[in-house]
């Protein structure tokens, strides 16, 4: 982060107007979007319940559009839940609680790295290529 703030971009970000713009974006865009998303999670595909959750009048969103958006959201939510369940099952279902509690996790350090220099003949070739403009 320190490198970012020392750059020209950092000088642009360290201005008072950035805070005002960020708060405006949070208040006008992110928080309302978050509320609509939470209402869609609670309502599923039920448009009437979604409207109740957000307190919107009937004319705010056309019913066919709202139905399609909520159906897509519900389908994607089910896909995410299925993927999460499959991930958890693949990692944790094969092991009983007793077996998992008997495991001992040991941190093993990585093997040491042995740095080797290239033989002089190879180093010379690289230097030669650089002088000719090939490297």
C-alpha positions as CSV (number, residue, x, y, z in Angstrom):
1,X,0.0,0.0,0.0
2,X,2.9,2.3,0.8
3,X,4.1,2.1,-2.8
4,X,0.6,3.0,-4.1
5,X,0.4,6.1,-2.0
6,X,3.8,7.3,-3.1
7,X,2.9,7.0,-6.8
8,X,1.0,9.6,-8.8
9,X,-2.1,7.6,-8.3
10,X,-1.7,7.8,-4.6
11,X,-1.5,11.6,-4.9
12,X,-4.8,11.5,-6.7
13,X,-6.4,9.2,-4.0
14,X,-5.1,11.3,-1.1
15,X,-7.6,14.1,-1.7
16,X,-10.7,15.0,0.3
17,X,-13.0,14.6,-2.7
18,X,-12.2,10.8,-2.8
19,X,-13.9,10.3,0.6
20,X,-17.0,12.2,-0.5
21,X,-17.2,10.2,-3.7
22,X,-16.7,7.0,-1.9
23,X,-19.5,7.8,0.7
24,X,-21.7,8.9,-2.2
25,X,-21.1,5.6,-4.0
26,X,-21.8,3.6,-0.8
27,X,-25.0,5.4,0.0
28,X,-26.4,5.6,-3.5
29,X,-25.2,2.4,-5.0
30,X,-23.8,-0.3,-2.7
31,X,-26.1,-0.2,0.3
32,X,-29.3,-0.2,-1.9
33,X,-27.9,-3.0,-4.0
34,X,-27.0,-5.0,-0.9
35,X,-30.6,-4.6,0.4
36,X,-32.1,-5.8,-2.9
37,X,-29.8,-8.8,-2.9
38,X,-30.7,-9.7,0.6
39,X,-34.4,-9.4,-0.3
40,X,-33.8,-11.7,-3.3
41,X,-32.1,-14.2,-1.1
42,X,-35.1,-14.2,1.3
43,X,-37.8,-14.2,-1.3
44,X,-36.5,-16.8,-3.7
45,X,-38.7,-16.6,-6.9
46,X,-41.7,-15.0,-5.1
47,X,-42.1,-11.5,-6.5
48,X,-44.7,-10.4,-3.9
49,X,-42.5,-11.4,-1.0
50,X,-39.6,-9.5,-2.7
51,X,-41.7,-6.4,-3.0
52,X,-42.6,-6.7,0.7
53,X,-39.0,-7.2,1.7
54,X,-37.9,-3.9,0.1
55,X,-41.1,-2.0,0.5
56,X,-41.4,-1.2,-3.2
57,X,-44.7,-0.2,-4.8
58,X,-46.1,-2.5,-7.5
59,X,-45.2,-0.1,-10.3
60,X,-41.5,0.1,-9.4
61,X,-40.5,-2.9,-11.5
62,X,-42.4,-4.6,-14.2
63,X,-43.6,-8.1,-13.1
64,X,-42.2,-10.1,-16.1
65,X,-38.8,-8.5,-15.7
66,X,-38.8,-9.0,-11.9
67,X,-39.9,-12.7,-12.3
68,X,-37.0,-13.4,-14.7
69,X,-34.4,-11.6,-12.6
70,X,-35.5,-13.5,-9.4
71,X,-35.6,-16.8,-11.3
72,X,-32.0,-16.2,-12.5
73,X,-30.9,-15.2,-9.0
74,X,-32.6,-18.3,-7.5
75,X,-31.0,-20.6,-10.0
76,X,-27.5,-19.1,-9.4
77,X,-28.0,-19.3,-5.7
78,X,-28.9,-23.0,-5.9
79,X,-25.8,-23.6,-8.1
80,X,-23.6,-21.9,-5.6
81,X,-25.1,-23.9,-2.7
82,X,-24.6,-27.1,-4.7
83,X,-21.0,-26.3,-5.5
84,X,-20.4,-25.4,-1.8
85,X,-22.0,-28.7,-0.7
86,X,-19.9,-30.7,-3.2
87,X,-16.8,-29.0,-2.1
88,X,-17.4,-29.7,1.6
89,X,-18.4,-33.3,0.8
90,X,-15.2,-33.9,-1.2
91,X,-13.1,-32.5,1.6
92,X,-14.8,-33.6,4.8
93,X,-17.3,-36.4,4.2
94,X,-14.9,-39.3,4.0
95,X,-13.5,-38.7,7.5
96,X,-15.2,-39.4,10.7
97,X,-15.1,-37.0,13.6
98,X,-13.0,-39.4,15.7
99,X,-10.5,-39.9,12.9
100,X,-10.2,-36.1,12.2
101,X,-9.7,-35.4,15.9
102,X,-6.7,-37.8,16.0
103,X,-4.8,-36.0,13.2
104,X,-1.8,-34.1,14.1
105,X,-0.8,-31.2,11.8
106,X,2.9,-30.7,11.6
107,X,4.5,-27.8,9.8
108,X,7.3,-29.1,7.6
109,X,9.8,-26.5,6.4
110,X,10.5,-26.5,2.7
111,X,13.8,-28.1,1.6
112,X,16.8,-25.8,1.4
113,X,17.5,-24.2,-2.0
114,X,20.9,-24.7,-3.5
115,X,21.8,-21.9,-5.7
116,X,24.3,-22.8,-8.4
117,X,26.0,-20.6,-10.9
118,X,26.1,-21.4,-14.5
119,X,29.4,-22.6,-15.9
120,X,31.6,-19.8,-17.4
121,X,31.1,-21.0,-20.9
122,X,27.3,-20.5,-20.6
123,X,27.7,-17.1,-19.0
124,X,30.0,-16.0,-21.8
125,X,27.4,-17.0,-24.4
126,X,24.8,-15.0,-22.6
127,X,27.1,-11.9,-22.5
128,X,28.0,-12.4,-26.2
129,X,24.3,-12.5,-27.2
130,X,23.5,-9.4,-25.3
131,X,26.2,-7.4,-27.0
132,X,24.9,-8.5,-30.4
133,X,21.4,-7.3,-29.5
134,X,19.8,-10.8,-29.4
135,X,19.2,-10.9,-25.7
